[in-house]
Amino acid sequence: MTDADADAVMAIYADGIATGQATFQDQAGDWSAFSAGKLATPRIVACDADGGILGFAVLSPTSTRPVYKGVCEVSVYVSGAARGRGVGNLLMQRLVMESEAMGIWLLTASIFPENPASLILHTTHGFRCVGRHRGPARMTYGPMAGRWRDTLRLERRSTVAGV
């Protein structure tokens, strides 16, 4: 993923937001703010045969404290047109591989319980549920606007990095 991919990445992110099942975030915002909150690498895009971006995967640091440098939160988004075609699986596989090569030992995710596709994707790649946050935030948009929503906390401990 490079700055040249910004428009496509932000459109896919906005598409994910519009589902009401991906994030509490109510709008994609701009590329600069989005990019600033992510690690410089790995940043992965999946493309079709014509180079069109089908999805992306990035990591966000969970803390600025040096002791937590190997702990990151996962974001995997797939365009609506490409969902159900294995794109998320390929992105997650590559993200796990590259994160371990960088020495990241713990990947985390916060997922709405009503998002079975994301739960399946994560558990397929070794994530396990470690808890449930009861209503950490209120939805501000979509069919669940105004409701406090739970999130499931998942994590994947590397057997390669940080052992």
N, C-alpha and C positions, 0 to 999 in steps of 0.2 A: 504494500500500500504506500502510495506516495501522494504528495499534494495534488498531483494531476488526477487522482482518483476521488478527490474531495466531493465533487458534486454527486457522483454515483453513490458513494458511501453515505453521505448525508441523506440522500433520497431513500436508501434502504433503511437507515435508522429511523427516518420519519415514518416510513411504512410500518416498521415494527411498533413504533409508538402508537400509531393509529389503531392497532389491534386492541389496545387496552390491556394486553396480557404480557407485555415485555418489560415495562418499567413504570415507575411513578412519574418520571419525566414527562411533561406534557407537550414539549416541542423540541425539535432537534437542535435548535440554536445554530451557531455558526461553526465553521470548520476550525477556526483558531482555538476557540474554547474547548471544543471536542478533543482536538488533537493534544492540547496542553495537558489534559487530564489522563493521557495514556502513556504507557512506556513507548520509547522510540522504536523498540523491537521486542518481540515480534509484532508485526502488523501484516496481516495476511488477507488477501482477497482471492476469491474463487471467480474464475472467468469462464464464459462460454467460448465456443470455437471462434467467435468473431471478436473476442476481447471484451465483451460486455460483462460488467461486474454483476455476479449473482449473489454475493454475500461477502461478509468480512468477519474477522476475528481479531480482537485486541485484548491487551491486559492493562489494568489500572493498578497502581500501587495502593496498598491498603493502609500504609503508614509511611511517614518520613523518617521514622526511627531506624537507624542502621540494623538493629537486631531483627527487624521484620523485612529486610530487603528481599528475601526469598518467598514472600507471601504476596500474591496478586489476585485480583478479582477478574474473572473471565467475562467477556462480552462477545457473543456470537449472534450475528443477525443475518438472515437470509431473505432475499426479496420475495414478495408474495408469489410471483410467477415461478420461482424456483423451489418453493417449499415442497417437501415430500419427495425430493429427487436425490437425496443423499448429500447435498451440498453442505449442510451443517455438520454431518459426520466427517466429511473430508476436512473441513475447516478446524474442527475440534481436534482431530487426529494430528494435524500439522501443528496446531497451537500447543498441544501437550508436548510433542516432540521438541519443538523449538524452545519452549519454556524450560524444559529439563536441560537442554544443551546450554542454556544461560545460567543454570544453577538455581532455578526457582524450584523450591521444594513443596510449596503448598498453593494450590489453586482453590479459590473460593467462588461461590456463586450464590446469588439471592434470587429466588424464583417464586413467582406466584403459584400457589397450589393448583390453580385453575389452568395452568399451562402444561398439559401432559407431554406435548412434543418436546419442550425444553427439558423436562424432568427425565424423559426417556433418553434424550441425547446425552445429558450429563451422566446418568447412571451407566449408560453403555460404555462410557470412557472412564469409569472407575471412580466417579464421584459418589459420595454417600451423604445421606441426610444426617446432619448433626444437631438440628434443632428447628424450631418454629418461632419466628418473631410474631407476636400477637399484635396486629395493627400498628406497625411502626410508622405508617404515614397514611394520609387520607388521599384518595384519588381525586383529582381536580378536573377530570374530563372523562368522556365516554360513558358507557352504560352503568358504570359503577361510581360515577362522580358523587362525591360527598360521603362515600363509604370508607371506613377504615379497612385496610386489606392486610391480611397476613402474608408473610413471605416464608419460604422454606430456605434454610441455610444449608448449603451443600459444600463439601470440600473433597479435594483429591490430593492425597499425600503421595509424593513421588517415591518410587522405589529406587530411583537412580540418582537424583540430585539431593544433596543435603543429608545423605545417609552416613 
